[in-house]
Amino acid sequence: MGERKIVARNRKAKRDYEVEETYEAGIVLTGSEVKSLRAGRVSLDGAYAKVVDGEVFLYDMHIAPYDKSSAHTGHDPERPRKLLLKKREIARLAGKVAMSGYTLVPLSLYFNERGYAKVELAVARGRTKADKRRKLIEEEEERRAREAMKRYRF
């Protein structure tokens, strides 16, 4: 893959969900939204995607209005945004999400090497509190093991 310019990450997603599969999706944006993205004025906290009538939409992603755009050319910061995927991918996502416990969560928003805005979308299963604690403990143990290995290098 080429160089990505990451604009936003959903930091809570990897903690709150167990990621099964990831997809790269294009996103339909207006001009002022693209300018706000390039300025880094976006938040993925609480964002999720849904399959509606054979199309995938991203909800609750906040893109701040662009400062230099006029009121009539601006955009609604919380509007649902259409994601661009192939029909086969949409059918697969719809099948996975229909299973209980699965949801579509955006992991990151970035510009690819050609300058197009893309969303890394994950099919994920929600974690319970116990699962979250267990994962934190495992990560802490791994970190301690790495630190110990650093001290005893030859």
N, C-alpha and C positions, 0 to 999 in steps of 0.2 A: 504494500500500500504506500501511497505517497504521503506527503506531509499534511498533517491536519492542524488547523488553528482552532483549538478548543475554546469555545465561548463560555459554556456553562456546563457544570457537572451536577448530577443529582447525588449528592454525597450520602444521603440517607438511604438510597435505594439498595445498595449492597448490604447495609446493615439490616434493613427491614424486610428484604426479600431474598429468596434463594433463586439466583438467575439460572434458567434452564437453557435458553437459546437467545441469541442476539441477531438483530436485523438492522441494516442500514436503510433508512427511508429519507426520501426528499421531503421537503415541506413547502407548502404554498404560502407565500408571504407577500405583503405589499411593500412598496418602496421604502416607506418610513420605518417599517418593521426591520428591514434589512439594515438600514442605517443604525437603528438602535442596537441590533445584534452586533454589528461591527464595533460599536462603542462599548459592548459588554453589559448592556443594561437589560438583562434577562434573568429570570429565576425559574428553575425547574422544581422547586419545592412543592410537593403535593400534586404534581402533574401526573396525568395518566392518559391512556389511550383506549378507545373503544372502536369496535367494528360496528358500523351502522349502515345497513342496506348495501353491503358489499364495498364499503369505503371505510378507511380508518381515519379517525379524527383524534387530535391531541387536545385535551381539556386542561384547564387551570394552569397553563404556562403563562407567566406574566412577562410581557415585553413592554417596557416603559415607553411612553410616547416620545418621539424624537423631538428634541428642543426646537430645532430650526424649521420644523414643518408647520404649515398653517393649520388652523382649526378644522377646516373642511377637508384637508388631505390627510389628516392624522388617522389613527387607528384605535380600535377598542383594545386595551391592554390584555383583556382576559378572553377574547373571542376564541371559539374552537377553530383550530387550524387543521386543514386537510393534510394527511401524509400520503406520499406517493410511493406505492409498492406495486409489485406485479400481482396479477390476479391469483396466481398460484400461491404466492406468499400470503395474500389476504385470506384465502381459503384455509390455508394451514393455520394462520393465527386465529381465525374464527373457530376452528375446530379445537385448538388448544385452550382458548379462553372459555369455551363452552364447558370444559371439564371443571369441576368444582375446585376452588382454591387458586386458580391461575388468573393472572391479570397482566396487562401490558403497561410497562413502566419505562419512561425515557431515562436512559443512563447519562447521556451527554448530548450536547448540541455543538456542532462545529462546522467550519467551512473546509471543504475538501481542497485538493490541490488545484482544481479548476475554478474555485471561488463559489461553489454552490453550497447553500446551507443544507446540512444533513442532520438527522436525529438518529442516535443509536438507541434502538428500541429493544427491550428485553421481554421475553415471556418469562414471568417469574411467579413463584409461589410465596405467599406471605409466611413470615416466621413468627413463632410464638415467643413470649418473653423468655422461656427456658432456652429455646434455640438461640436467641440473641445472646444470652449470658454465656452459653456454651461456646459460641463463636468468639466472643471477646476473650474468654479464657484461653482458647486455642491460639488466637493471635498473639496474646501476651506470652504464652509459652514459646511460640516460634521466635518472637522478638528476643526473648532471653537467651534462647539457644544460639541465635545469630551473634548476639553480643559476646557470649562465652567463646564462640569459635573465633571471633576477632581477637580476643585476648590471647589465645593459645596458638596463634599462627607462628610458623617457623621462619 
